[in-house]
Amino acid sequence: MKPHPLRILIYSQSPATLSLLSTMLDGFQVAIMSSLQDVQAHLEDTDWSPPLDFIILDDQSEVHIDDLVRLTYSVASGALRDTKIIHLYTPTTNSLSGFAASKSNLHGVCKMTKPPRKARLLQTLAEQKNLPNRVQFNHASDVTKAKEALAAAQRTLYGRVLVAEG
């Protein structure tokens, strides 16, 4: 019943990614690690009260994800059973058919493509914690809607428009 900042463990071999994610998650309790062995030792040796909320894993290996999920379920105290794993990955095709490997079959694992964006990362954290993550706007009054419709009807575009991409 006592609120606490989210506890997040971040793993990446890239110092730039660790720095970026630490900056994005400023205000949360963040532990950063650049070695899978350090992550495993930290998970096994720490007293998790309050429990760890998220593990953000920047790794292409599905085997490492599987091992991490097994480890979170095997921690003796059971305190990591509700820990969610966010798997940052670079989209690639897993076969010649061209289907991207973007879905996770593992419980508690959410895949997110790189590069992470702060808004998308925070929205994913909120979704995984079942928190409301949509901004609710007050609906405009009928008078405001009518004024906006009238202004839109009076707008006319004159001239030529060129739209270019790339």
GROMACS elastic network, one bead per residue, 0.5 to 0.9 nm:
[ bonds ]
;  ai    aj funct       b0    kb
    4     7     6  0.84266   500
    4    28     6  0.89264   500
    4    50     6  0.84466   500
    5    27     6  0.73586   500
    5    28     6  0.52096   500
    5    29     6  0.62693   500
    6    27     6  0.87263   500
    6    28     6  0.53779   500
    6    29     6  0.60702   500
    6    30     6  0.82245   500
    6    52     6  0.76875   500
    6    53     6  0.59693   500
    6    54     6  0.77934   500
    7    28     6  0.63688   500
    7    30     6  0.60403   500
    7    31     6  0.80391   500
    7    50     6  0.83587   500
    7    51     6  0.75076   500
    7    52     6  0.51517   500
    7    53     6  0.52276   500
    7    54     6  0.65925   500
    7    55     6  0.87462   500
    8    25     6  0.87406   500
    8    28     6  0.72549   500
    8    29     6  0.61096   500
    8    31     6  0.63539   500
    8    32     6  0.85348   500
    8    52     6  0.63530   500
    8    53     6  0.59351   500
    8    55     6  0.57255   500
    8    56     6  0.72984   500
    9    29     6  0.84273   500
    9    30     6  0.57715   500
    9    32     6  0.59099   500
    9    33     6  0.75964   500
    9    39     6  0.82626   500
    9    52     6  0.76513   500
    9    53     6  0.84001   500
    9    54     6  0.63384   500
    9    56     6  0.62118   500
    9    57     6  0.83983   500
   10    18     6  0.71063   500
   10    21     6  0.77874   500
   10    22     6  0.82267   500
   10    30     6  0.71744   500
   10    31     6  0.61435   500
   10    33     6  0.61649   500
   10    34     6  0.83755   500
   10    39     6  0.88048   500
   10    54     6  0.83696   500
   10    55     6  0.58295   500
   10    57     6  0.61158   500
   10    58     6  0.79469   500
   11    14     6  0.88431   500
   11    18     6  0.73735   500
   11    31     6  0.86341   500
   11    32     6  0.60321   500
   11    34     6  0.55838   500
   11    35     6  0.71239   500
   11    36     6  0.73692   500
   11    39     6  0.72840   500
   11    55     6  0.76213   500
   11    56     6  0.61886   500
   11    58     6  0.60324   500
   11    59     6  0.81719   500
   12    15     6  0.73565   500
   12    17     6  0.66788   500
   12    18     6  0.62077   500
   12    32     6  0.80524   500
   12    33     6  0.66737   500
   12    34     6  0.51259   500
   12    35     6  0.74171   500
   12    36     6  0.86002   500
   12    56     6  0.84511   500
   12    57     6  0.64013   500
   12    59     6  0.68274   500
   13    16     6  0.89314   500
   13    17     6  0.80404   500
   13    18     6  0.80016   500
   13    33     6  0.79877   500
   13    35     6  0.67164   500
   13    36     6  0.89066   500
   13    58     6  0.76708   500
   13    59     6  0.81942   500
   14    17     6  0.52750   500
   14    18     6  0.63433   500
   14    19     6  0.86927   500
   14    34     6  0.72889   500
   14    58     6  0.85400   500
   15    18     6  0.50353   500
   15    19     6  0.61012   500
   15    20     6  0.85445   500
   15    34     6  0.77556   500
   16    19     6  0.51370   500
   16    20     6  0.60852   500
   16    21     6  0.86106   500
   17    20     6  0.50091   500
   17    21     6  0.60364   500
   17    22     6  0.83611   500
   17    58     6  0.82047   500
   18    21     6  0.53354   500
   18    22     6  0.60071   500
   18    23     6  0.85621   500
   18    32     6  0.66644   500
   18    33     6  0.80061   500
   18    34     6  0.81033   500
   19    22     6  0.51205   500
   19    23     6  0.61682   500
   19    24     6  0.86211   500
   19    32     6  0.89145   500
   20    23     6  0.52282   500
   20    24     6  0.61903   500
   20    25     6  0.86813   500
   21    25     6  0.60543   500
   21    26     6  0.85159   500
   21   116     6  0.82459   500
   21   118     6  0.83884   500
   22    25     6  0.52255   500
   22    26     6  0.61083   500
   22    30     6  0.69413   500
   22    31     6  0.85591   500
   22    32     6  0.77760   500
   23    26     6  0.52527   500
   24    27     6  0.89625   500
   24   117     6  0.83689   500
   24   118     6  0.57410   500
   24   121     6  0.84924   500
   24   122     6  0.86987   500
   25    28     6  0.58537   500
   25    29     6  0.83621   500
   25    30     6  0.74305   500
   25   118     6  0.80933   500
   25   121     6  0.89595   500
   25   122     6  0.82476   500
   26    29     6  0.80430   500
   26    30     6  0.79915   500
   27    30     6  0.84893   500
   32    39     6  0.89312   500
   33    36     6  0.77298   500
   33    38     6  0.66512   500
   33    39     6  0.64925   500
   34    37     6  0.89124   500
   34    38     6  0.75498   500
   34    39     6  0.81649   500
   35    38     6  0.52151   500
   35    39     6  0.64681   500
   35    40     6  0.88427   500
   36    40     6  0.62023   500
   36    41     6  0.85806   500
   36    64     6  0.83968   500
   37    40     6  0.51421   500
   37    41     6  0.61393   500
   37    42     6  0.84886   500
   38    41     6  0.51090   500
   38    42     6  0.59490   500
   38    43     6  0.85189   500
   39    42     6  0.51046   500
   39    43     6  0.61328   500
   39    44     6  0.86017   500
   39    68     6  0.89352   500
   40    43     6  0.52004   500
   40    44     6  0.61694   500
   40    45     6  0.85308   500
   40    68     6  0.77919   500
   40    71     6  0.75862   500
   41    44     6  0.51920   500
   41    45     6  0.58920   500
   41    46     6  0.83219   500
   42    45     6  0.53229   500
   42    46     6  0.58371   500
   43    46     6  0.58818   500
   43    47     6  0.86474   500
   43    48     6  0.85474   500
   43    71     6  0.79193   500
   43    72     6  0.74875   500
   43    75     6  0.74988   500
   43    80     6  0.85250   500
   44    47     6  0.84820   500
   44    71     6  0.81194   500
   44    72     6  0.86766   500
   44    74     6  0.89947   500
   44    75     6  0.61729   500
   44    76     6  0.81960   500
   46    49     6  0.89478   500
   47    50     6  0.84944   500
   47    51     6  0.83285   500
   47    77     6  0.83693   500
   47    79     6  0.86005   500
   48    52     6  0.64838   500
   48    77     6  0.81422   500
   48    79     6  0.60290   500
   48    80     6  0.75630   500
   49    52     6  0.80844   500
   49    79     6  0.76514   500
   50    53     6  0.88087   500
   50    79     6  0.82598   500
   51    79     6  0.56098   500
   51    80     6  0.63063   500
   51    82     6  0.83103   500
   51    83     6  0.76265   500
   52    55     6  0.77890   500
   52    79     6  0.77430   500
   52    80     6  0.63795   500
   52    82     6  0.82821   500
   52    83     6  0.59130   500
   52    84     6  0.86311   500
   53    80     6  0.80425   500
   53    82     6  0.72891   500
   53    84     6  0.63416   500
   53    85     6  0.87082   500
   53   129     6  0.86502   500
   54    82     6  0.88486   500
   54    83     6  0.53813   500
   54    85     6  0.56468   500
   54    86     6  0.71867   500
   54   125     6  0.81506   500
   55    83     6  0.71975   500
   55    84     6  0.63371   500
   55    86     6  0.61584   500
   55    87     6  0.83183   500
   56    84     6  0.85351   500
   56    85     6  0.58531   500
   56    87     6  0.60374   500
   56    88     6  0.71339   500
   57    65     6  0.79437   500
   57    85     6  0.71496   500
   57    86     6  0.61300   500
   57    88     6  0.59326   500
   57    89     6  0.85474   500
   58    86     6  0.85080   500
   58    87     6  0.61626   500
   58    89     6  0.63137   500
   58   114     6  0.87740   500
   59    62     6  0.80875   500
   59    64     6  0.76490   500
   59    65     6  0.81388   500
   59    87     6  0.71939   500
   59    88     6  0.65898   500
   59    89     6  0.62163   500
   59    90     6  0.87307   500
   60    63     6  0.89514   500
   60    64     6  0.83583   500
   60    65     6  0.88384   500
   60    87     6  0.85098   500
   60    88     6  0.78397   500
   60    89     6  0.55637   500
   60    90     6  0.70704   500
   61    64     6  0.54028   500
   61    65     6  0.67711   500
   61    66     6  0.89680   500
   61    89     6  0.88491   500
   62    65     6  0.50540   500
   62    66     6  0.62643   500
   62    67     6  0.86645   500
   63    66     6  0.50743   500
   63    67     6  0.61651   500
   63    68     6  0.85805   500
   64    67     6  0.50605   500
   64    68     6  0.60997   500
   64    69     6  0.86236   500
   65    68     6  0.51059   500
   65    69     6  0.62017   500
   65    70     6  0.86646   500
   65    85     6  0.84766   500
   65    87     6  0.76391   500
   65   106     6  0.88992   500
   65   109     6  0.83673   500
   66    69     6  0.52022   500
   66    70     6  0.62807   500
   66    71     6  0.86221   500
   66   106     6  0.78384   500
   67    70     6  0.51705   500
   67    71     6  0.61354   500
   67    72     6  0.87448   500
   68    72     6  0.62051   500
   68    73     6  0.86972   500
   68    85     6  0.86473   500
   69    72     6  0.52408   500
   69    73     6  0.64232   500
   69    74     6  0.86833   500
   69    85     6  0.79014   500
   69   106     6  0.79451   500
   69   107     6  0.84045   500
   69   108     6  0.80713   500
   69   109     6  0.80863   500
   70    73     6  0.52494   500
   70    74     6  0.61242   500
   70    75     6  0.88562   500
   71    74     6  0.50138   500
   71    75     6  0.62463   500
   71    80     6  0.88713   500
   72    75     6  0.56906   500
   72    78     6  0.80318   500
   72    79     6  0.83983   500
   72    80     6  0.52644   500
   72    81     6  0.61187   500
   72    82     6  0.86940   500
   72    83     6  0.73897   500
   73    76     6  0.83872   500
   73    78     6  0.67557   500
   73    79     6  0.86582   500
   73    80     6  0.65077   500
   73    81     6  0.53365   500
   73    82     6  0.88312   500
   74    77     6  0.84532   500
   74    78     6  0.71602   500
   74    80     6  0.84713   500
   74    81     6  0.84066   500
   75    78     6  0.56723   500
   75    79     6  0.73046   500
   75    80     6  0.68273   500
   75    81     6  0.83223   500
   76    79     6  0.79993   500
   77    80     6  0.78597   500
   78    81     6  0.56608   500
   78    82     6  0.87045   500
   79    82     6  0.73093   500
   79    83     6  0.81231   500
   80    83     6  0.50458   500
   80    84     6  0.86318   500
   81    84     6  0.84038   500
   81   108     6  0.89154   500
   82   108     6  0.76545   500
   83   108     6  0.72442   500
   84   107     6  0.86497   500
   84   109     6  0.60709   500
   84   110     6  0.76180   500
   84   125     6  0.89565   500
   84   128     6  0.72008   500
   84   129     6  0.86794   500
   85   108     6  0.60236   500
   85   110     6  0.61788   500
   85   111     6  0.83808   500
   86   108     6  0.83918   500
   86   109     6  0.57892   500
   86   111     6  0.57621   500
   86   112     6  0.67931   500
   86   124     6  0.86196   500
   86   125     6  0.86300   500
   87   109     6  0.68446   500
   87   110     6  0.60354   500
   87   112     6  0.59263   500
   87   113     6  0.81715   500
   88   110     6  0.86881   500
   88   111     6  0.61319   500
   88   113     6  0.55882   500
   88   114     6  0.59031   500
   88   115     6  0.80828   500
   88   116     6  0.76652   500
   89    92     6  0.87806   500
   89   102     6  0.87747   500
   89   111     6  0.72734   500
   89   112     6  0.64324   500
   89   113     6  0.51360   500
   89   114     6  0.56140   500
   89   115     6  0.83857   500
   90   112     6  0.86696   500
   90   113     6  0.57355   500
   90   114     6  0.54554   500
   90   115     6  0.79571   500
   91   100     6  0.66099   500
   91   101     6  0.69561   500
   91   102     6  0.71165   500
   91   113     6  0.63900   500
   91   114     6  0.77834   500
   92    98     6  0.86188   500
   92    99     6  0.85722   500
   92   100     6  0.58973   500
   92   101     6  0.67055   500
   92   102     6  0.86856   500
   93    96     6  0.73404   500
   93    97     6  0.79782   500
   93    98     6  0.53432   500
   93    99     6  0.56892   500
   93   101     6  0.62037   500
   94    97     6  0.81244   500
   94    98     6  0.71358   500
   94    99     6  0.67236   500
   94   100     6  0.62768   500
   94   101     6  0.59844   500
   95    98     6  0.59587   500
   95    99     6  0.68603   500
   95   100     6  0.82695   500
   96    99     6  0.79512   500
   97   100     6  0.89866   500
   99   102     6  0.87258   500
  100   103     6  0.85166   500
  101   104     6  0.82071   500
  102   111     6  0.66179   500
  102   112     6  0.80155   500
  102   113     6  0.81093   500
  103   110     6  0.80173   500
  103   111     6  0.66176   500
  104   107     6  0.79830   500
  104   109     6  0.64470   500
  104   110     6  0.66828   500
  104   111     6  0.65081   500
  105   109     6  0.79294   500
  106   109     6  0.57075   500
  106   110     6  0.85257   500
  107   110     6  0.85296   500
  108   128     6  0.84975   500
  110   124     6  0.83618   500
  110   128     6  0.81909   500
  112   115     6  0.86750   500
  112   116     6  0.74677   500
  112   121     6  0.83406   500
  112   124     6  0.86130   500
  113   116     6  0.67615   500
  114   117     6  0.83086   500
  116   119     6  0.87787   500
  116   120     6  0.71421   500
  116   121     6  0.64788   500
  117   120     6  0.53565   500
  117   121     6  0.59732   500
  117   122     6  0.85816   500
  118   121     6  0.50777   500
  118   122     6  0.60776   500
  118   123     6  0.84224   500
  119   122     6  0.52535   500
  119   123     6  0.60179   500
  119   124     6  0.85382   500
  120   123     6  0.50114   500
  120   124     6  0.60766   500
  120   125     6  0.86232   500
  121   124     6  0.50789   500
  121   125     6  0.62455   500
  121   126     6  0.86752   500
  122   125     6  0.50381   500
  122   126     6  0.62085   500
  122   127     6  0.86112   500
  122   133     6  0.86369   500
  123   126     6  0.50819   500
  123   127     6  0.61390   500
  123   128     6  0.86271   500
  123   133     6  0.59757   500
  123   134     6  0.84017   500
  124   127     6  0.50112   500
  124   128     6  0.61122   500
  124   129     6  0.85855   500
  124   133     6  0.86565   500
  125   128     6  0.52011   500
  125   129     6  0.63000   500
  125   130     6  0.86408   500
  125   131     6  0.85588   500
  126   129     6  0.51273   500
  126   130     6  0.60773   500
  126   132     6  0.68072   500
  126   133     6  0.59419   500
  127   131     6  0.58936   500
  127   132     6  0.73478   500
  127   133     6  0.68052   500
  128   131     6  0.76772   500
  129   132     6  0.90000   500
  130   133     6  0.85866   500
  132   135     6  0.84288   500
  137   140     6  0.87907   500
  138   141     6  0.89764   500
  140   143     6  0.80274   500
  140   144     6  0.59161   500
  140   145     6  0.62985   500
  141   144     6  0.52439   500
  141   145     6  0.62768   500
  141   146     6  0.86700   500
  142   145     6  0.50431   500
  142   146     6  0.61098   500
  142   147     6  0.86461   500
  143   146     6  0.51168   500
  143   147     6  0.62434   500
  143   148     6  0.86850   500
  144   147     6  0.51380   500
  144   148     6  0.61997   500
  144   149     6  0.85991   500
  145   148     6  0.51575   500
  145   149     6  0.61222   500
  145   150     6  0.86148   500
  146   149     6  0.50911   500
  146   150     6  0.61512   500
  146   151     6  0.86126   500
  147   150     6  0.51401   500
  147   151     6  0.61716   500
  147   152     6  0.85865   500
  148   151     6  0.51051   500
  148   152     6  0.60849   500
  148   153     6  0.85742   500
  149   152     6  0.50794   500
  149   153     6  0.61338   500
  149   154     6  0.86989   500
  150   153     6  0.51011   500
  150   154     6  0.63054   500
  150   155     6  0.88524   500
  151   154     6  0.52107   500
  151   155     6  0.64378   500
  152   155     6  0.53169   500
  152   156     6  0.85146   500
  153   156     6  0.78679   500
  157   160     6  0.86013   500
  158   161     6  0.89830   500
